[in-house]
């Protein structure tokens, strides 16, 4: 029977992966039942399922092979969900209908639990002419805002955070705006951003040459390559995005270079994929394969690793047949190439258990050796499957020229040449997040141990919090075997490592991975800008396919911390309460007016405040309008928001939830930016009020550039009518006509 190694593992299983009925009644009695469910579902495509079910079940035992979360949660449930984690969507056609067709496909894919990646380089730049309508294009970033609002809406309807990747080529005319987009902490929060960097661009950076920004054979402007590179680096230094993807290197190394061109990746970057490409992931847990841990004889047995890899490849190949797909194009693409991404997790734990310090040459050598075993075993197994079931439909002997194939053992290359491959690509290293927690908090993917242990505060039903100690898996094993004796010197955490240590490990792994690797290089806040730039150049020089760093900064803060969380200055006087606050007889407040474009009647929003511990905080809200169409939902909205306000605590999340609502009929352009719904506009008003009263720090949620908030004015100084063309409030009467000073729209009365 499988046992959970830590309380957090059981909690993760129950919350995310345990099959339950619609009313919450458990179907999976224990983790063994979950493994039974998965093994049966993945054996079903076999000619003799009964023969393979026990072998698949054995691979899952003790968390040795960890299918990705979509498989663990969805396999064998008969639910309309995909077992693929992520997709790169189809090429966006540069037309209004093409753009919104792509948006619809994205919504359908997110709804089934798949993350998505998009190349927005196909959309014409801001200011480019739009033929036939006498207008200028708004550019790719304006449409990314629409995607962002849609993703937040889909997320709000389910329990899984939506995940998206947006990439833009380094020669797109809007690349500088793209690079700077995340300087606004409220913008594009559902996206990861990366720049597609080409080989010619890196050569131009080295030569300090000019670099043209081009779209549709037209050069819009020329910049210095080094200046653009520094802009990318400065943005990443200041607010952790965008990442860098070496796209030409990816295409040159692609097994399928004869059949496809890659222009985007999945949200975490470990799967560069063609249009409609699907990302199928799983991980071998190296920490569970270490024999004689913490002794001189400690090792990962190569035969055990190879056998487990072969079984995992067969299981993942069957997922292609067992899974549903949000779109038929995705099903066609997956079945034509049968691409899978088997990787590892628990690498840092396995190294520590073998007495190897993460980042050293010895650890890099061991990493390369283990992944060499995995790569050879994976290709050997796929060649055997091709002999048994047939190669993937687009198999071509040209694949034998791929760089990784040339590095495989001679017998494996011979098997591939003789039989073909069942799967076009086989290896990838993904972030393993909650799957690693499920396995007892093993180190994630090829990342270092984050912390040896930390205190986790678990929210209880009564609103109180209980503290529990969460130990890294290898640390817990040491404690089990050696008690409280000091940890060996091989135990290091992320805080002990230099950026070069990270790059060394990523490069060692990349040599044996045919897709790519999700890895974040954590750097200290006080690293110099020049030293920071060297990290990326080192990643380029050492053969990595991309680079992502994280430096604690004022925009994103410190995402992970082992120290007690510092209280936000804006929260210093927030009163936390779990019983509703009593209403005083009188309250003070403000009334704001919103004139929504194309709506005949304005909305009036009144927010009343209460003072607690010297801090003014929102207590209730009322929304009124002459438009009776709005009556029912405004009453419901005001009652619900007021109920939240009266519970106390940091209620600023109400702003984020309202601003995430996307109207399927379309939002409106307000002061040059897209506001996804009238509810999002109300959220902007609440945000403005919270800032004005001091409840929120100055521009805590990006109020400065938020048109939904800026459009709301206290009723004592009402705005003019909104322009029906662009949404601007800068409309005045001139010569009997209403004229917009923002876009030039004119309508005579």
C-alpha angles and dihedrals in degrees: 000000000000114000126201111244094210139014090247090060093058091046091052091049093049094045102042113013111026112105111238136173120252091266092053097259108147118246096178104067093197141344090280089061089053091052090047090053093050095044092051093047094049093045092052095085091056121101087235107028093175091061094053102037096080092046091051090046091053091053090056095047116112090006093284095141116030117195113205119275096261089058095046092048099039112027112110094004098106088223122142094252134118122245090209115095101210147004139199105225129226123285110281111240112225096240135088093251092045093050094051093043086057090049090054091050090050092052092050092050095048090048090062093050101262122135116223140214127202138188106216092183090100092068115091117249127263112281095021113136119261107213119229098019102061092233141118124244119254093217135233096292093062089057092045086061088057091050089048093054092046092051093051089051093051089047091052089057094056142030099251122086112241114243126203137167122204120192131185128189119251090237097052112116092233095051094111092054089047091051091052097043097099093054083090103071091204096053128091093352092156091058135079108208129212135170117228102230118197130207092246089054093053089048090051090050090053091048094042087234133159118271123206121219105216140181125174093353091304119117107219096184142335124236134177109268092221091051091052090047090051090050090054091047094046092051091049090046092050102040109005098251151132106038122208125244118191093216100178090052089051093052093045092053096042115120087216098049087125092060109031147024118222120217104160144026138219116270096277097039101238093112117053102193141181122238109307090006116157129221116220114180142186137155138216108223104229092184090067092051099058113116121207093003120208093016132102087254094056113133147140106248110233096211092052091048092048094049093048090047092053092052092046091052091054092048093049093046088056090053088068088063097037098050131091119223129214092224132029090230089060092051091050093049094047094049094045093057105016090211116186134176116215114177142149139265131189091044096140091047091050090051092051091048088053092049095252122135114227112249098024122118089250092054091046090051092050090048091052092047094050093047091047088058090048094048094049092046091048094051092043090053093046091050089051090050089050089055090050103038105013132264123282110285096251094049113144129171087237085082088072088074093062113120097240093050089058090058096052123104114277094246091053092050089049091051091050092049092049100043108017120224131290089210126041094212127015116177136062135144113227134184105265101195111158093013088064090049088051088055092056101282097298115175110278120255109309093329120123121254104284096208134345089232139341140184116255122199111216117201113232127209092254092056096257123119129231121205123224132176115241114198128194110252096245091046090051090050091051091050091049092052102033107020118217096339112133117279116256118258091254088074107094130156132209091271091061096055134091122222088250089060090058095048091048091056094044092050092047090054096042092063090070100035117090095195118032145277134252106220134150119206107213113209129184120261091240096054110128119248092242092051089047092055090050089063091065094044090050090052089051093047094048095053103257117156094221144348134226124179136183123208119174106250144166095259102051100016121206108322095196127032136167092199125084109278113263113236113250110246088230089058096046095108100029110131112222115212136165099191117066115267116245115249116241116224092250132031134179124225149138135260120218131193125219121190105194114205114262092008115120097210129048126233119235116206119195119192119188122196138209126206118231125173090348093306124115111222135172115268107169142359135207127192120196134179139160088231104098090196086077097046102098099043095042091054091048092045095051093048093049096045092045089052090054093047092052092056090067126214126102101327095174088109087079087071093053093047094050093045089053094060112112119199108221088212089059135265127240141261108248119184092340097311133091118252107194098213146349087259089058088053090053088051088055090053092052089049092051090051094048091052093046092053094046095247089119125039116255104283098357097151100028096274093155094074099026109118092192090062096036091052091060115087129178108263090245088073105032119191125236123258118298120251108249090212105051104003094241117150091213093101122138138170116255125171092345093309132106104236128189114219090197103057104004096246112158132191124177121216 
